[in-house]
Amino acid sequence: MRKKRELISPDLTPVIDIVFILLIFFMVTSVFKKEDVVLALNLPDLHAKAIQSDKKSITIELSKKEFAIDGKKYQLKESLEVLSKYTKETKVLIRIDKEVEYSRIMKLFDSLQQNKLTAFSLIAEKNKL
């Protein structure tokens, strides 16, 4: 009589444990992309739908004393030069602090108009009702 050959297979339990440990490690240590928000703004509340930003959009932030485009701070006086590199198809997402003076906002809108950037949206905080 022949003896049955027993198949020897390695125990995969330790391998599976290591894979799960690595998976947890990479999930915990990963840095997810955040919005390119530089200025701490106090945005007004709003009941509108959320807007999705795409690759052909820029984010402008305006506070009482600071101005930022896509996460880089500039002087408001430089806005005309900085905005000139964008085309008129570029969508502009504007975040304005609710304490900003009206004249400062109008300077920003003037710069946008001079650069023919007319497709813009004002961003506000979602109302927490």
Z-matrix of the N, CA and C atoms (Angstrom, degrees):
N
C 1 1.415
C 2 1.513 1 111.85
N 3 1.278 2 111.06 1 144.03
C 4 1.455 3 116.16 2 178.41
C 5 1.514 4 110.93 3 -89.32
N 6 1.286 5 113.74 4 147.60
C 7 1.449 6 118.62 5 175.34
C 8 1.528 7 108.06 6 -86.98
N 9 1.285 8 114.40 7 139.82
C 10 1.449 9 118.04 8 176.31
C 11 1.520 10 108.67 9 -72.23
N 12 1.300 11 112.21 10 135.01
C 13 1.461 12 117.06 11 177.02
C 14 1.521 13 109.26 12 -79.83
N 15 1.237 14 115.99 13 125.23
C 16 1.453 15 119.65 14 176.99
C 17 1.513 16 108.17 15 -89.15
N 18 1.310 17 113.81 16 130.63
C 19 1.452 18 118.86 17 177.31
C 20 1.515 19 108.82 18 -80.37
N 21 1.286 20 113.78 19 128.60
C 22 1.455 21 119.00 20 178.89
C 23 1.527 22 107.21 21 -100.05
N 24 1.284 23 114.76 22 119.61
C 25 1.469 24 118.47 23 178.21
C 26 1.530 25 108.27 24 -121.06
N 27 1.303 26 115.38 25 142.20
C 28 1.475 27 118.15 26 -178.50
C 29 1.527 28 110.35 27 -70.35
N 30 1.293 29 114.54 28 152.47
C 31 1.451 30 121.09 29 178.06
C 32 1.539 31 108.18 30 -78.41
N 33 1.330 32 116.74 31 119.49
C 34 1.461 33 121.34 32 -176.16
C 35 1.525 34 113.37 33 -91.08
N 36 1.280 35 118.90 34 -1.83
C 37 1.461 36 122.01 35 -177.93
C 38 1.537 37 112.55 36 -57.99
N 39 1.336 38 119.52 37 -47.87
C 40 1.472 39 118.51 38 178.64
C 41 1.542 40 112.88 39 -63.37
N 42 1.322 41 116.80 40 -34.32
C 43 1.466 42 120.32 41 179.85
C 44 1.528 43 109.58 42 -66.47
N 45 1.310 44 116.22 43 -43.62
C 46 1.463 45 120.42 44 178.79
C 47 1.520 46 110.31 45 -64.05
N 48 1.320 47 117.93 46 -40.13
C 49 1.464 48 121.45 47 177.33
C 50 1.523 49 111.02 48 -59.94
N 51 1.312 50 116.47 49 -44.72
C 52 1.468 51 120.84 50 -179.31
C 53 1.529 52 110.60 51 -64.99
N 54 1.318 53 117.42 52 -40.77
C 55 1.468 54 120.73 53 178.52
C 56 1.525 55 110.24 54 -61.55
N 57 1.317 56 118.18 55 -44.57
C 58 1.464 57 120.77 56 178.66
C 59 1.523 58 111.76 57 -65.62
N 60 1.301 59 118.08 58 -38.29
C 61 1.463 60 121.18 59 177.42
C 62 1.533 61 110.36 60 -64.23
N 63 1.333 62 117.03 61 -42.78
C 64 1.467 63 120.00 62 177.14
C 65 1.528 64 111.29 63 -64.93
N 66 1.313 65 117.01 64 -40.05
C 67 1.456 66 121.01 65 178.08
C 68 1.530 67 110.87 66 -60.55
N 69 1.303 68 116.73 67 -46.66
C 70 1.467 69 120.90 68 178.40
C 71 1.520 70 110.41 69 -64.02
N 72 1.315 71 117.98 70 -41.84
C 73 1.464 72 121.74 71 179.04
C 74 1.525 73 111.06 72 -59.03
N 75 1.333 74 117.34 73 -47.29
C 76 1.463 75 120.15 74 -178.45
C 77 1.524 76 112.02 75 -69.68
N 78 1.318 77 117.48 76 -32.62
C 79 1.463 78 119.56 77 177.21
C 80 1.523 79 111.31 78 -68.00
N 81 1.314 80 116.65 79 -39.01
C 82 1.464 81 120.64 80 -178.06
C 83 1.525 82 111.54 81 -74.66
N 84 1.302 83 118.42 82 -36.53
C 85 1.465 84 120.73 83 -175.36
C 86 1.520 85 113.88 84 -91.09
N 87 1.316 86 118.24 85 -5.05
C 88 1.463 87 120.68 86 -179.62
C 89 1.522 88 110.60 87 -71.15
N 90 1.311 89 115.24 88 145.10
C 91 1.452 90 121.44 89 175.00
C 92 1.516 91 106.90 90 -109.78
N 93 1.310 92 115.35 91 118.78
C 94 1.450 93 119.50 92 -179.78
C 95 1.516 94 108.77 93 -88.47
N 96 1.325 95 115.62 94 146.72
C 97 1.455 96 120.24 95 -177.46
C 98 1.518 97 110.09 96 -66.07
N 99 1.309 98 114.56 97 127.86
C 100 1.449 99 120.36 98 176.65
C 101 1.516 100 108.20 99 -101.95
N 102 1.315 101 115.57 100 168.41
C 103 1.456 102 119.60 101 175.79
C 104 1.524 103 108.74 102 -62.80
N 105 1.321 104 114.85 103 150.51
C 106 1.458 105 119.51 104 177.54
C 107 1.523 106 109.20 105 -80.79
N 108 1.314 107 115.35 106 67.70
C 109 1.452 108 121.06 107 -178.61
C 110 1.521 109 108.20 108 -106.19
N 111 1.322 110 115.36 109 124.40
C 112 1.452 111 120.56 110 -177.05
C 113 1.522 112 111.23 111 -106.61
N 114 1.316 113 116.46 112 -43.84
C 115 1.448 114 121.43 113 -173.77
C 116 1.533 115 110.55 114 -90.54
N 117 1.318 116 115.93 115 141.17
C 118 1.462 117 120.54 116 175.63
C 119 1.523 118 107.22 117 -85.09
N 120 1.330 119 116.06 118 103.29
C 121 1.457 120 121.29 119 -174.99
C 122 1.516 121 111.10 120 -108.27
N 123 1.315 122 115.72 121 147.56
C 124 1.449 123 122.95 122 174.34
C 125 1.521 124 106.41 123 -102.68
N 126 1.340 125 117.18 124 92.87
C 127 1.458 126 122.25 125 -173.95
C 128 1.518 127 110.60 126 -83.64
N 129 1.346 128 116.75 127 149.10
C 130 1.464 129 119.62 128 176.52
C 131 1.527 130 110.91 129 -71.00
N 132 1.342 131 115.83 130 158.96
C 133 1.463 132 121.24 131 178.70
C 134 1.522 133 110.11 132 -81.95
N 135 1.335 134 115.36 133 153.43
C 136 1.456 135 120.56 134 -177.88
C 137 1.514 136 109.44 135 -152.77
N 138 1.332 137 117.42 136 154.69
C 139 1.461 138 122.45 137 179.05
C 140 1.520 139 112.07 138 -107.65
N 141 1.303 140 119.30 139 14.93
C 142 1.470 141 122.35 140 -175.39
C 143 1.526 142 111.43 141 -83.49
N 144 1.338 143 115.04 142 169.57
C 145 1.466 144 121.06 143 177.90
C 146 1.518 145 110.49 144 -74.37
N 147 1.317 146 115.81 145 157.57
C 148 1.459 147 121.43 146 178.32
C 149 1.525 148 110.08 147 -73.72
N 150 1.338 149 115.08 148 149.38
C 151 1.466 150 121.63 149 178.60
C 152 1.515 151 108.09 150 -108.46
N 153 1.318 152 116.45 151 134.57
C 154 1.458 153 121.34 152 176.53
C 155 1.525 154 108.92 153 -88.38
N 156 1.311 155 116.79 154 130.99
C 157 1.460 156 119.23 155 176.06
C 158 1.525 157 108.50 156 -90.93
N 159 1.317 158 115.92 157 148.62
C 160 1.456 159 120.15 158 179.65
C 161 1.521 160 109.23 159 -124.49
N 162 1.332 161 115.83 160 -174.42
C 163 1.462 162 120.18 161 -175.47
C 164 1.519 163 112.47 162 -70.69
N 165 1.338 164 117.51 163 -22.73
C 166 1.453 165 120.49 164 -179.40
C 167 1.517 166 111.44 165 -95.57
N 168 1.311 167 117.06 166 34.94
C 169 1.456 168 119.89 167 179.55
C 170 1.525 169 109.99 168 -129.46
N 171 1.318 170 114.75 169 155.11
C 172 1.458 171 121.20 170 174.92
C 173 1.521 172 108.01 171 -124.71
N 174 1.309 173 116.18 172 153.53
C 175 1.454 174 121.73 173 178.70
C 176 1.519 175 108.70 174 -112.90
N 177 1.323 176 115.50 175 125.21
C 178 1.465 177 121.50 176 178.19
C 179 1.523 178 107.33 177 -112.09
N 180 1.326 179 115.97 178 132.81
C 181 1.458 180 122.00 179 177.65
C 182 1.525 181 108.42 180 -118.58
N 183 1.333 182 115.59 181 137.67
C 184 1.456 183 120.42 182 -178.02
C 185 1.522 184 108.74 183 -135.34
N 186 1.322 185 115.90 184 120.93
C 187 1.458 186 120.91 185 175.27
C 188 1.520 187 107.97 186 -117.63
N 189 1.327 188 117.13 187 -174.19
C 190 1.468 189 120.46 188 -178.18
C 191 1.525 190 112.39 189 -58.70
N 192 1.335 191 116.26 190 -38.53
C 193 1.458 192 119.52 191 -174.22
C 194 1.526 193 114.23 192 -121.02
N 195 1.331 194 118.18 193 -12.61
C 196 1.450 195 120.32 194 -173.27
C 197 1.519 196 111.59 195 -123.81
N 198 1.338 197 114.42 196 162.26
C 199 1.456 198 123.01 197 -178.34
C 200 1.521 199 106.84 198 -144.75
N 201 1.339 200 117.93 199 132.83
C 202 1.466 201 120.79 200 -178.87
C 203 1.523 202 110.06 201 -139.56
N 204 1.336 203 114.65 202 143.99
C 205 1.461 204 121.59 203 174.63
C 206 1.522 205 107.19 204 -124.36
N 207 1.325 206 116.18 205 122.44
C 208 1.470 207 123.30 206 -179.83
C 209 1.526 208 112.73 207 48.54
N 210 1.312 209 116.18 208 44.05
C 211 1.459 210 120.55 209 174.88
C 212 1.513 211 115.80 210 83.62
N 213 1.327 212 119.09 211 5.85
C 214 1.465 213 121.94 212 177.76
C 215 1.516 214 109.16 213 -117.43
N 216 1.338 215 115.88 214 129.58
C 217 1.454 216 120.82 215 -177.83
C 218 1.528 217 110.74 216 -79.81
N 219 1.324 218 115.42 217 140.03
C 220 1.452 219 123.44 218 176.49
C 221 1.524 220 108.41 219 -138.64
N 222 1.314 221 115.71 220 169.37
C 223 1.455 222 120.89 221 168.72
C 224 1.521 223 107.58 222 -83.54
N 225 1.316 224 117.78 223 147.68
C 226 1.464 225 120.42 224 179.32
C 227 1.525 226 110.40 225 -62.58
N 228 1.322 227 116.74 226 -27.23
C 229 1.468 228 120.90 227 177.76
C 230 1.531 229 111.19 228 -65.51
N 231 1.328 230 117.07 229 -28.96
C 232 1.466 231 122.03 230 -179.80
C 233 1.523 232 113.14 231 -81.99
N 234 1.316 233 117.54 232 -5.16
C 235 1.465 234 120.56 233 -172.83
C 236 1.520 235 112.96 234 -59.84
N 237 1.319 236 117.21 235 -36.59
C 238 1.467 237 119.99 236 -179.07
C 239 1.524 238 110.67 237 -62.91
N 240 1.326 239 117.01 238 -42.95
C 241 1.471 240 121.49 239 179.27
C 242 1.526 241 111.38 240 -67.62
N 243 1.315 242 116.48 241 -44.74
C 244 1.462 243 120.92 242 -176.49
C 245 1.526 244 110.89 243 -67.72
N 246 1.327 245 117.05 244 -41.07
C 247 1.461 246 120.60 245 -178.10
C 248 1.520 247 113.17 246 -74.45
N 249 1.321 248 117.90 247 -15.24
C 250 1.466 249 120.78 248 -177.41
C 251 1.533 250 112.63 249 -68.36
N 252 1.329 251 118.31 250 -18.33
C 253 1.468 252 119.86 251 -178.97
C 254 1.531 253 112.80 252 -82.50
N 255 1.341 254 117.81 253 -4.58
C 256 1.456 255 121.13 254 179.50
C 257 1.525 256 110.37 255 -98.99
N 258 1.335 257 116.23 256 149.08
C 259 1.460 258 121.04 257 -179.86
C 260 1.523 259 110.09 258 -87.53
N 261 1.331 260 115.90 259 167.85
C 262 1.466 261 119.02 260 -178.06
C 263 1.519 262 112.80 261 -70.91
N 264 1.341 263 118.32 262 -13.67
C 265 1.463 264 121.55 263 176.48
C 266 1.527 265 112.12 264 -80.35
N 267 1.310 266 117.06 265 -11.64
C 268 1.459 267 121.56 266 -178.58
C 269 1.522 268 110.02 267 -67.85
N 270 1.320 269 115.85 268 129.85
C 271 1.461 270 120.80 269 175.91
C 272 1.519 271 108.71 270 -86.30
N 273 1.306 272 115.69 271 137.88
C 274 1.458 273 121.42 272 -176.90
C 275 1.527 274 108.89 273 -114.86
N 276 1.330 275 116.39 274 123.33
C 277 1.460 276 122.71 275 175.32
C 278 1.523 277 107.18 276 -103.43
N 279 1.316 278 117.22 277 119.68
C 280 1.468 279 121.41 278 -173.46
C 281 1.519 280 109.65 279 -112.61
N 282 1.328 281 114.98 280 125.41
C 283 1.464 282 122.41 281 175.42
C 284 1.527 283 107.15 282 -111.86
N 285 1.329 284 116.51 283 115.59
C 286 1.467 285 121.26 284 -177.33
C 287 1.523 286 109.00 285 -120.73
N 288 1.321 287 115.70 286 129.90
C 289 1.453 288 121.49 287 176.28
C 290 1.528 289 108.87 288 -64.70
N 291 1.333 290 117.49 289 143.12
C 292 1.462 291 118.69 290 -176.56
C 293 1.521 292 113.28 291 -73.13
N 294 1.309 293 118.90 292 -7.11
C 295 1.464 294 122.27 293 178.73
C 296 1.538 295 112.57 294 -95.78
N 297 1.322 296 118.48 295 1.31
C 298 1.471 297 122.13 296 -176.48
C 299 1.524 298 109.68 297 -73.83
N 300 1.327 299 115.22 298 139.44
C 301 1.464 300 120.70 299 178.71
C 302 1.521 301 110.47 300 -68.91
N 303 1.315 302 114.41 301 149.06
C 304 1.456 303 121.39 302 -177.76
C 305 1.529 304 111.71 303 -61.32
N 306 1.313 305 118.22 304 -37.84
C 307 1.473 306 121.11 305 -179.04
C 308 1.525 307 111.25 306 -63.31
N 309 1.306 308 116.98 307 -35.25
C 310 1.471 309 121.19 308 178.62
C 311 1.535 310 110.25 309 -67.57
N 312 1.324 311 116.37 310 -39.97
C 313 1.458 312 120.70 311 177.51
C 314 1.521 313 110.12 312 -64.36
N 315 1.319 314 116.42 313 -41.84
C 316 1.465 315 120.22 314 -179.20
C 317 1.536 316 111.22 315 -65.48
N 318 1.315 317 118.32 316 -33.84
C 319 1.473 318 120.66 317 175.52
C 320 1.523 319 110.37 318 -62.83
N 321 1.335 320 116.39 319 -41.11
C 322 1.465 321 120.58 320 177.82
C 323 1.524 322 110.48 321 -64.25
N 324 1.331 323 117.28 322 -47.66
C 325 1.463 324 120.73 323 179.46
C 326 1.524 325 111.52 324 -62.50
N 327 1.326 326 117.05 325 -35.26
C 328 1.464 327 120.98 326 176.86
C 329 1.529 328 110.48 327 -63.62
N 330 1.329 329 116.95 328 -43.06
C 331 1.467 330 121.01 329 177.71
C 332 1.523 331 111.09 330 -62.76
N 333 1.326 332 116.56 331 -40.65
C 334 1.470 333 120.31 332 178.11
C 335 1.529 334 110.77 333 -63.74
N 336 1.324 335 116.23 334 -42.53
C 337 1.461 336 120.04 335 -178.82
C 338 1.527 337 111.28 336 -67.04
N 339 1.314 338 117.53 337 -40.21
C 340 1.462 339 120.79 338 179.31
C 341 1.521 340 111.68 339 -63.91
N 342 1.327 341 117.15 340 -29.49
C 343 1.462 342 121.58 341 178.16
C 344 1.523 343 112.36 342 -94.72
N 345 1.335 344 116.95 343 9.10
C 346 1.466 345 123.66 344 177.58
C 347 1.533 346 112.91 345 59.31
N 348 1.329 347 116.07 346 32.16
C 349 1.463 348 121.88 347 175.78
C 350 1.531 349 107.49 348 -95.92
N 351 1.318 350 115.94 349 84.68
C 352 1.460 351 120.18 350 -173.97
C 353 1.523 352 113.44 351 -99.95
N 354 1.314 353 118.56 352 -9.77
C 355 1.469 354 121.37 353 178.78
C 356 1.524 355 108.74 354 -92.55
N 357 1.334 356 115.43 355 87.63
C 358 1.461 357 118.32 356 -179.50
C 359 1.516 358 110.91 357 -131.07
N 360 1.327 359 114.52 358 157.77
C 361 1.466 360 122.38 359 178.23
C 362 1.516 361 108.08 360 -131.95
N 363 1.322 362 115.74 361 139.98
C 364 1.459 363 121.10 362 175.32
C 365 1.519 364 108.27 363 -91.87
N 366 1.312 365 116.78 364 129.68
C 367 1.455 366 122.72 365 -176.63
C 368 1.525 367 109.41 366 -97.57
N 369 1.316 368 115.91 367 137.29
C 370 1.472 369 121.56 368 177.90
C 371 1.513 370 108.67 369 -135.20
N 372 1.325 371 115.82 370 166.66
C 373 1.460 372 121.07 371 176.02
C 374 1.519 373 109.22 372 -75.33
N 375 1.314 374 115.98 373 144.14
C 376 1.464 375 119.94 374 176.59
C 377 1.512 376 108.08 375 -72.02
N 378 1.310 377 116.72 376 132.21
C 379 1.449 378 121.67 377 -178.77
C 380 1.521 379 109.68 378 -66.50
N 381 1.323 380 117.37 379 130.64
C 382 1.469 381 122.10 380 -175.85
C 383 1.511 382 109.98 381 -99.50
N 384 1.316 383 116.87 382 77.55
C 385 1.463 384 120.32 383 178.91
C 386 1.498 385 110.71 384 -93.36
